[in-house]
Structure formats: structure tokens, C-alpha cells
Amino acid sequence: MSGSSCNFTIYSSYKAVCWCESGSGEFSNAVNITGHNGDVLLVSPVHPVTEGASVTLSCRLRGQNTLSNVFFYHNDKLVQNDSRGELKISAVSQSDEGFYKCEHSGKASPQSWMAVKASSRFESSKFPVLFVIRSIIGVGVIFILLFLLFGFRKFQGCGTEQTVSKDEPQ
């Protein structure tokens, strides 16, 4: 690992999950690298990408950095012709899930599946609403119990016997 990049030696029919590890034990993100007869490689995320996150797919030849003049396909449909050899998706959505491949000089990489998972942001946005609703219900139940308790005491107070003193005229 040198700086923020890693160098791999890729062999023909190569398909692997790769990552880099620094001398201090830090790991880079893992990526799928798929090659076919040592030609064109598509570098894509290994783990599902969260909705709303950004992702970059890249296309490489064995032993070379990112290519130029690359065609990217999503489910066999052309989505981008990029001079930098990268496909950037700034905010991933469920519709971005599927098979991707790249093509350079008439040679295509094998397809690689990119999975998309629901954003946990939607789950966490429910928390404050549920908290408020539960708090209101809790306070309401406490008021009802107090009302019933004091109402019951008043009701009991009205039914108590009163003693009449002998000194008082009847």
C-alpha cells in the first residue's frame, strides 16, 4: 500500500474480493475485482451500498491504473461513456442495484452484481416521532390513573358516616 492506493497483480480468469492493509493494521474498503483472461477488470463494492451513499465503479486493465474511454453498462444497458474510466453514482437508489460491466477497446469485463440496501436514515427518523407518541401516551395514562384514584377517594369520602355529637341539637 502506497499512499491511498493499492497495487494488485491480476491473473487470467481472476475473481476475488481484495483490500489493502497498512503496516499499522488499518484496512481499506473491500472491493470485487473480476477479470476475464487477464483483460478488462471491473472494480465494484463487495458489500451492499446504502441508499443515498455515493459509489464509484472503475474499469482497469491488468497491471494498469484506471482506463480512459470506457463504456459502463447496467443490466446490459449503456449508462455512461467515460473518458476517466470511472462511473460515479452520487446518491445510490434501489434502481441502481443490478449487474454492471465495463468495456474498453471492444473488450468487456465480466458482470459484477452491486446490491443496494435501504438507508438506516429512514429507520432513525422514525425514532423521534415514536418517542414523542409514546411519551404522550405514557403521560395520558398517568393522568387517567391519577384522575381515577382521586375520583375514587372523593367518592369514598361522600359515603362515610358522620357522627353526631350529643351536645348538638338534633
N, C-alpha and C positions, 0 to 999 in steps of 0.2 A: 504494500500500500504506500503510495507516494502522494502526499497532499490529500486531495479529496477524490482521487481516482484510484481504481484498481486495474491491474492488467492480468488477463487470463490467457492461457494457452488453450485454444479450442480445437478439438479433433473432429473428424468427419462423423456424421450422424450423432452429434453431441446434443444431449438434452439433460439439463441439470438445473438445480437450484444453487445459486452462488452468492457469496457475500465475502466481505473483507473483514479482517480483524487486525486492529492496530497492536503494536507491541505492548500497550498498556491494557489490552483486553477489551477495548471498545469495538462494537460490531456495526457494520453498515447495514442498511436495509437489504434483505434478501431479494433476489430477482430471478425470474425464469430466464434461462438462455437456451434457445433451441436452434440448432444448426442442421443443415442437410448437406451431406457430402462436403462439409467444410466451406460452403459458400456463404449465403446470406444468413445473418443471425438477427432475431428479434429479441430485444431486451424488454421485459414486461414485469409488472409486480407479481410476486408469488402469492401474497395474501390478498383477500378481498379488499377492495378500495372502498372507503366510506363515502357515501353520498355527500357531495359538497366539497370534497377534498380535490386537490389538483394532482394530476399524474402525468408523467412523461414517458412515452414509449420511444425506444430508439432502434435504429437499424444499423448493423455493422457487418463488415466482412471479417473473416478470421484474421487475427493479428493486426487489425486496423481500428482506428477510432471511428466515431460516427461518420456515416457516409453522406454524400450530397446527392441531390436529385433522386429522392426516394419516393415511391408511391406507398401509401398506407391504406390498408383495406380493413373494414369492419364487417364481419359476416359476408365476406366476398364482394362488398360494395366499396368502390373507391371513396375514401373520405378526405384524403389530402395528398397533394404532390408537394413535398417539402424539399427545399434546397439545402436545409441543415441536417436532414436525416432524423428529425425528431417529430413526434406527434404529441403536442401538449393539449391536455384537456384541463381547463382551468377550474371547472366545477363539475365533477363527475355526477351523472344521474343514472337511474336504473336503466335507461335506454342505451347507455354506453356499455353495458355488460354484453359479452359475447366473444367471438373469435376474432383475433387480429393477426395480420401478417403484413410483411413489408416486401417490396420488390425493388431491385436495383439492377439496372442493365439487363432486364429481361429475366433475372433470376429471383425467385421468390423464396422467402423463409417459410418453414412450416408454420401452421396456425398455432396460436397460443391463446388460451382462454383467460379473459380478465373478468373476475367476479366483482360485483358491486353489492355492498351491504348497506342496510338502512342506517341513517345517521342517528347516533345516540343523542344528538341535539334535540330531536323531537321528543325523545323519552324524558330528557331533563326539563324540557319546557313544560311538561305536564306536572312536574313536582310542585311548583309554587301554587298552581291552581288547586290541586288536590289538597295541599296543606291548608290553604285558606278555607276550602269547603269543609274539610274535616274539623278544623278549629271552630267554625261557625256551628256545626252540628254539635260538637262537644259542649260548647258554651250554652247552646239551646237546651241540651239535655240537662245540664246542671241547673238552669233556671227553672225548668219544668219540675225537677225533683225538689228544689227549694220551695217552689210555689205549692206543690203537693204537701210537703212537710209542714209549712206554716199554715196552710189551709186546714190541714188535719188537726193541728193544735188549736186553732180558733174554734173549729167545730167541737172539739172535745171540751173547750172552755165554756161554751154555751150550755152544755148538758150537765154541768156539775151542780151538785146540790148546794144550796145556801143555808147556812144555819141561822136561825133567828134567835136573837138574844132575848132573854126573859125580860130584860129591862125595857125593851122597846114595846110600845103599844102595838097591838095587832089589829 
